[in-house]
Amino acid sequence: MIDHYKLQVAQGELAIAACLGDGELWERAMKKLSIAIGLPWYRRNTTTH
């Protein structure tokens, strides 16, 4: 389920980070965006065959 409030906050932070050219702020905002949209939607199989 998408948390629209958190999504809007993360998008705002992404816009600010892009304007400032701040890579660290951009990465933090991307993590918040991932949490807001509920990633990961699936889990990878980490076992090797």
C-alpha positions, 0 to 999 in steps of 0.5 A, spaced: 500 500 500 502 506 498 503 512 503 501 518 499 503 523 504 510 519 505 511 519 497 509 527 497 515 528 502 520 524 498 518 527 492 519 534 495 526 532 498 528 529 491 526 535 487 530 539 492 536 534 492 536 535 484 536 543 485 542 543 490 546 537 486 546 534 493 547 526 492 547 524 499 540 528 500 538 524 493 539 517 496 536 519 503 530 521 499 530 515 494 530 510 500 524 514 503 520 513 496 522 506 496 519 505 503 513 510 501 511 505 495 512 499 499 518 496 496 520 491 495 514 488 491 517 481 491 523 477 494 529 474 490 531 467 491 538 468 494 539 461 495 544 458 489 543 452 486 
